[in-house]
Amino acid sequence: MSLPTKNSVRTAGKNAARAGSVSKVARADLEILDDWRRAHLRPLSAIAMWLRKPSLEFTGLAPAQRLKRRDTLLDKIITGRAKDASTMHDLGGCRLIFPTIDTLNEFRGYLEHRSRARHKLLYDPEKYDYIANPKLSGYRGVHYVYGYSPSAGDRADLRGLKIEVQLRTSAQHAWATAVEIADLVSDTRIKFEDGTSEYGRFFSLASELIARYHEGMRSCLPDISDDELLAEFRELEGKIGLLDRLARLREQGDVSNIKQHTVLAFRFDDTVDIYGYTKASRAVEKERELLDDETCANVVYVRASTPRSIRSSYRNYLTNPEDFVELLENAISHK
């Protein structure tokens, strides 16, 4: 597959933005954006391979990888959250989940001072530190963005493609997973707001409760007292019942199908089909096929060296919020 030029990607993105909705984007623009998105697979694999050994040492799991969904890419362009498709830094992403904040910080020290990556860290390590500076939504985590540097003999045209590396603690990941699940089951956009809706406020409060009780930290509501925090959360949960709804969800799809390269198809009838492959080429082919399937609401391609890494890092796609529910119930019961 040849790499589209940045000008063609930029133009396709502008055309998509003018289209105003995902369903109205022209086929030719979709193909250019899809080719650009898939071009990040090789850099993504290389950076995940570089991180594999230290990830296993610090977390016990290989880093999970995901290619940004077509619909998510288009949504970012159409809503203006991304101005230029050719400069987006999260089309390919690696995710590492750490048991504690101390372990995560140790790994940060490794990345910033001891690793010998040929890939270039593009921004100051503090730029995307959402643990020190949580988002208003309650999101916490640390993101690094690397520019891919191919090895000798590899595709030189891929040099500089950006890959995002996300670091989260298990508690932070449980919260982020629950947000995405809530968006899926309630048809909301909590992930992209600032905590102003009722559901958004629920997750801001939940983030603060989890941060204080489980990690001894503050999140997005540092000035509210413990008593006020708990009282507001209980009142809001009594009104919207979101925690109860999440507690009743069960994991979807046949997880025995998960392999190193996995394509998930979210159907309009609220079911999930899981297609697992040992070769990337077959997964890419299946993703392309499902993107044209009118029964699919969403399609996502995730990968890791072990199926366990996928289940752990991308459980949001399987609608499994059990860790979040347990963390939050424990925090509430001990306040």
C-alpha positions as CSV (number, residue, x, y, z in Angstrom):
1,M,0.0,0.0,0.0
2,S,1.4,3.4,-1.0
3,L,1.3,6.2,1.5
4,P,-1.1,9.0,0.6
5,T,0.6,12.4,0.4
6,K,0.0,14.8,3.4
7,N,-1.7,17.2,1.0
8,S,-4.2,14.6,-0.2
9,V,-4.9,13.6,3.4
10,R,-5.3,17.2,4.4
11,T,-7.7,17.8,1.5
12,A,-9.7,14.7,2.3
13,G,-10.1,15.8,5.9
14,K,-11.3,19.2,4.9
15,N,-13.8,17.6,2.5
16,A,-15.0,15.3,5.3
17,A,-15.4,18.3,7.6
18,R,-17.5,20.1,5.0
19,A,-19.7,17.0,4.5
20,G,-20.9,17.6,8.1
21,S,-21.7,13.9,8.9
22,V,-19.9,10.6,8.6
23,S,-22.6,9.2,6.3
24,K,-22.1,12.0,3.8
25,V,-18.3,11.7,3.4
26,A,-17.3,10.9,-0.2
27,R,-16.0,7.5,-1.0
28,A,-12.7,8.8,-2.5
29,D,-12.0,10.8,0.7
30,L,-12.8,7.8,2.9
31,E,-10.3,5.7,1.0
32,I,-7.6,8.3,1.4
33,L,-8.2,8.6,5.1
34,D,-8.4,4.9,5.6
35,D,-5.1,4.4,3.7
36,W,-3.5,7.0,5.9
37,R,-4.9,5.4,9.1
38,R,-3.7,2.0,8.1
39,A,-0.3,3.3,7.2
40,H,0.3,3.7,11.0
41,L,0.1,-0.1,11.6
42,R,3.8,-0.7,10.8
43,P,5.0,2.2,13.1
44,L,2.6,1.0,15.7
45,S,4.0,-2.5,15.7
46,A,7.6,-1.3,15.9
47,I,6.9,1.0,18.9
48,A,4.9,-1.8,20.6
49,M,7.8,-4.2,20.0
50,W,10.3,-1.7,21.5
51,L,8.0,-1.4,24.6
52,R,7.3,-5.1,25.0
53,K,10.1,-6.1,27.3
54,P,9.9,-3.2,29.7
55,S,6.1,-3.5,29.7
56,L,6.2,-7.1,30.7
57,E,8.7,-6.2,33.4
58,F,6.6,-3.4,34.9
59,T,3.0,-4.6,34.2
60,G,3.2,-8.3,33.5
61,L,1.5,-7.7,30.1
62,A,2.6,-6.8,26.6
63,P,1.4,-3.4,25.4
64,A,-1.9,-3.5,23.7
65,Q,-2.3,-1.7,20.4
66,R,-5.2,-0.2,18.6
67,L,-5.8,1.6,15.3
68,K,-8.2,4.5,15.6
69,R,-11.7,3.6,14.3
70,R,-12.7,5.2,11.0
71,D,-15.8,6.7,12.6
72,T,-13.8,8.2,15.5
73,L,-11.3,9.8,13.1
74,L,-14.1,11.3,11.0
75,D,-16.0,12.5,14.1
76,K,-12.9,14.4,15.3
77,I,-12.5,16.1,12.0
78,I,-16.2,16.9,11.6
79,T,-16.6,18.3,15.1
80,G,-13.4,20.3,14.8
81,R,-11.6,18.5,17.6
82,A,-8.9,17.8,14.9
83,K,-8.1,20.5,12.4
84,D,-5.8,18.5,10.1
85,A,-6.1,14.8,9.5
86,S,-2.4,14.6,8.4
87,T,-1.1,15.8,11.8
88,M,-3.3,13.8,14.2
89,H,-1.0,12.1,16.7
90,D,-3.3,9.3,17.9
91,L,-4.2,7.3,14.8
92,G,-2.1,4.5,16.2
93,G,-1.9,3.9,20.0
94,C,-0.2,1.7,22.5
95,R,-1.7,1.3,26.0
96,L,0.1,0.1,29.1
97,I,-1.8,-0.4,32.4
98,F,0.1,-0.3,35.7
99,P,-1.0,-1.7,39.1
100,T,-0.1,1.4,41.1
101,I,0.8,5.0,40.6
102,D,4.3,4.3,41.8
103,T,4.9,1.6,39.2
104,L,3.6,4.0,36.5
105,N,6.0,6.7,37.7
106,E,8.9,4.3,37.7
107,F,8.1,3.4,34.1
108,R,8.0,7.1,33.2
109,G,11.5,7.4,34.6
110,Y,12.6,4.6,32.4
111,L,11.0,6.1,29.3
112,E,12.3,9.6,29.8
113,H,15.8,8.8,31.1
114,R,16.9,5.2,30.5
115,S,15.3,3.9,27.3
116,R,17.3,3.8,24.1
117,A,14.6,4.2,21.5
118,R,15.5,5.3,18.0
119,H,11.9,6.7,17.9
120,K,11.8,10.4,18.7
121,L,9.7,11.8,21.6
122,L,8.0,14.7,20.0
123,Y,6.7,16.8,22.9
124,D,7.7,17.7,26.4
125,P,6.8,14.8,28.8
126,E,4.5,17.2,30.8
127,K,2.5,18.3,27.8
128,Y,0.0,15.4,28.1
129,D,0.3,14.7,31.9
130,Y,-3.3,14.3,32.9
131,I,-2.4,12.9,36.3
132,A,-0.8,16.1,37.4
133,N,-3.5,18.1,35.5
134,P,-6.7,16.0,35.2
135,K,-9.1,16.9,32.5
136,L,-12.4,18.6,33.7
137,S,-14.2,15.3,32.7
138,G,-12.1,13.4,35.3
139,Y,-9.8,11.7,32.8
140,R,-6.4,10.9,34.2
141,G,-3.4,9.3,32.5
142,V,-0.1,10.2,30.8
143,H,0.4,10.3,27.0
144,Y,3.6,10.3,25.1
145,V,3.8,10.9,21.4
146,Y,6.6,9.4,19.3
147,G,7.7,10.0,15.8
148,Y,8.5,6.7,14.1
149,S,12.0,6.1,12.9
150,P,12.3,3.1,10.6
151,S,15.2,0.7,10.8
152,A,17.6,0.3,7.9
153,G,15.9,-1.2,4.9
154,D,12.4,-0.5,6.2
155,R,9.9,1.9,4.6
156,A,11.5,5.3,4.7
157,D,8.2,7.0,3.7
158,L,6.7,6.1,7.1
159,R,9.4,8.1,9.0
160,G,7.8,10.6,11.4
161,L,4.4,9.1,11.5
162,K,3.0,9.7,15.0
163,I,2.1,7.0,17.6
164,E,0.6,7.7,21.0
165,V,1.7,5.8,24.0
166,Q,-0.9,5.9,26.9
167,L,0.1,5.1,30.5
168,R,-2.7,4.6,33.1
169,T,-3.0,2.9,36.5
170,S,-5.6,0.1,36.7
171,A,-7.9,2.5,38.6
172,Q,-7.6,5.2,36.0
173,H,-8.1,2.7,33.3
174,A,-11.3,1.3,34.9
175,W,-12.7,4.9,35.0
176,A,-11.9,5.5,31.3
177,T,-13.3,2.2,30.3
178,A,-16.6,2.9,32.1
179,V,-16.9,6.3,30.4
180,E,-16.6,4.6,26.9
181,I,-19.1,1.9,27.9
182,A,-21.6,4.5,29.2
183,D,-21.3,6.3,25.9
184,L,-22.0,3.1,24.1
185,V,-25.0,2.0,26.1
186,S,-26.6,5.4,26.6
187,D,-25.7,7.0,23.3
188,T,-24.0,10.0,25.0
189,R,-20.7,11.8,24.4
190,I,-19.3,11.9,28.0
191,K,-15.8,11.2,26.7
192,F,-15.7,14.5,24.8
193,E,-17.3,16.8,27.3
194,D,-16.2,18.8,30.4
195,G,-18.4,17.2,33.0
196,T,-21.4,19.6,32.7
197,S,-24.2,17.1,31.9
198,E,-25.6,14.8,34.5
199,Y,-23.7,11.8,33.2
200,G,-20.6,14.0,32.8
201,R,-20.9,15.2,36.4
202,F,-21.3,11.6,37.5
203,F,-18.0,10.6,36.1
204,S,-16.2,13.8,37.4
205,L,-17.4,12.8,40.9
206,A,-16.5,9.2,40.3
207,S,-13.0,10.1,39.2
208,E,-12.5,12.2,42.4
209,L,-13.8,9.4,44.6
210,I,-11.6,6.8,43.0
211,A,-8.5,9.1,43.1
212,R,-8.9,9.9,46.7
213,Y,-9.8,6.5,48.1
214,H,-7.7,4.2,45.9
215,E,-4.7,6.4,45.0
216,G,-4.5,9.0,47.8
217,M,-4.6,11.8,45.1
218,R,-7.0,14.5,43.9
219,S,-8.6,14.6,40.5
220,C,-10.7,17.2,38.7
221,L,-12.6,18.4,41.9
222,P,-9.7,19.0,44.3
223,D,-11.5,21.7,46.4
224,I,-14.7,19.8,47.3
225,S,-14.8,18.2,50.7
226,D,-15.1,14.5,51.2
227,D,-18.6,14.9,52.7
228,E,-19.8,17.1,49.9
229,L,-18.3,14.8,47.3
230,L,-20.1,11.8,48.7
231,A,-23.4,13.6,49.2
232,E,-23.5,14.9,45.7
233,F,-22.6,11.6,44.2
234,R,-25.3,9.7,46.1
235,E,-27.9,12.3,45.2
236,L,-27.0,12.1,41.5
237,E,-26.8,8.4,41.4
238,G,-30.3,8.3,43.0
239,K,-31.5,10.4,40.2
240,I,-29.9,8.8,37.1
241,G,-29.0,5.3,38.4
242,L,-26.0,5.0,36.1
243,L,-23.8,3.0,38.6
244,D,-26.7,0.5,39.0
245,R,-27.0,0.2,35.2
246,L,-23.3,-0.4,34.7
247,A,-23.3,-3.0,37.5
248,R,-25.9,-5.0,35.5
249,L,-23.9,-5.1,32.3
250,R,-22.3,-8.3,31.2
251,E,-19.3,-9.0,28.9
252,Q,-20.3,-9.3,25.3
253,G,-19.0,-11.4,22.4
254,D,-17.2,-14.8,22.3
255,V,-13.9,-13.8,23.9
256,S,-12.5,-17.2,23.0
257,N,-12.1,-15.8,19.5
258,I,-9.7,-13.1,20.6
259,K,-6.2,-13.6,19.0
260,Q,-3.2,-11.4,18.5
261,H,-5.0,-9.5,15.7
262,T,-8.7,-9.0,16.6
263,V,-11.5,-7.2,14.7
264,L,-14.6,-6.3,16.7
265,A,-17.9,-5.6,14.8
266,F,-20.5,-3.7,16.8
267,R,-23.9,-4.5,15.2
268,F,-26.9,-2.2,15.2
269,D,-28.8,-4.9,17.2
270,D,-26.4,-4.3,20.1
271,T,-24.5,-7.5,19.6
272,V,-20.7,-7.8,19.2
273,D,-19.0,-10.2,16.8
274,I,-15.3,-11.0,17.5
275,Y,-12.9,-12.1,14.6
276,G,-9.5,-13.2,15.7
277,Y,-6.5,-13.7,13.4
278,T,-2.8,-14.6,13.7
279,K,-1.8,-12.5,10.7
280,A,-2.3,-8.7,10.4
281,S,-3.1,-8.9,6.7
282,R,-6.2,-11.0,7.4
283,A,-7.4,-8.7,10.1
284,V,-6.9,-5.6,7.8
285,E,-8.9,-7.4,5.1
286,K,-11.7,-8.2,7.6
287,E,-11.8,-4.7,8.9
288,R,-12.1,-3.4,5.3
289,E,-15.0,-5.8,4.6
290,L,-16.9,-4.9,7.8
291,L,-16.5,-1.2,7.3
292,D,-18.8,-1.7,4.2
293,D,-21.2,-3.9,6.1
294,E,-24.5,-2.0,6.7
295,T,-25.3,-4.1,9.7
296,C,-22.2,-2.7,11.6
297,A,-22.5,0.4,13.7
298,N,-18.8,0.4,14.5
299,V,-15.7,-1.6,13.6
300,V,-12.4,-1.6,15.5
301,Y,-9.1,-3.4,15.0
302,V,-7.0,-4.1,18.1
303,R,-3.8,-6.1,18.5
304,A,-1.3,-7.4,21.1
305,S,1.1,-10.2,21.4
306,T,-1.3,-12.0,23.7
307,P,-5.1,-12.2,23.8
308,R,-5.0,-11.4,27.6
309,S,-3.4,-8.0,26.8
310,I,-6.3,-7.1,24.6
311,R,-9.0,-8.2,27.1
312,S,-7.3,-6.2,29.8
313,S,-6.5,-3.0,27.9
314,Y,-9.6,-2.8,25.7
315,R,-12.4,-4.3,27.8
316,N,-14.5,-1.2,27.0
317,Y,-15.2,-2.8,23.6
318,L,-16.6,-5.8,25.4
319,T,-18.8,-3.7,27.7
320,N,-17.1,-5.0,30.8
321,P,-17.2,-2.2,33.6
322,E,-16.9,-4.6,36.6
323,D,-13.6,-3.1,37.8
324,F,-15.0,0.4,37.8
325,V,-18.1,-0.7,39.7
326,E,-16.1,-2.5,42.3
327,L,-13.7,0.5,42.8
328,L,-16.5,3.0,43.1
329,E,-18.6,0.9,45.4
330,N,-15.6,0.4,47.7
331,A,-14.9,4.1,47.7
332,I,-18.5,5.0,48.6
333,S,-18.7,2.4,51.3
334,H,-15.6,3.6,53.1
335,K,-16.4,7.3,53.0
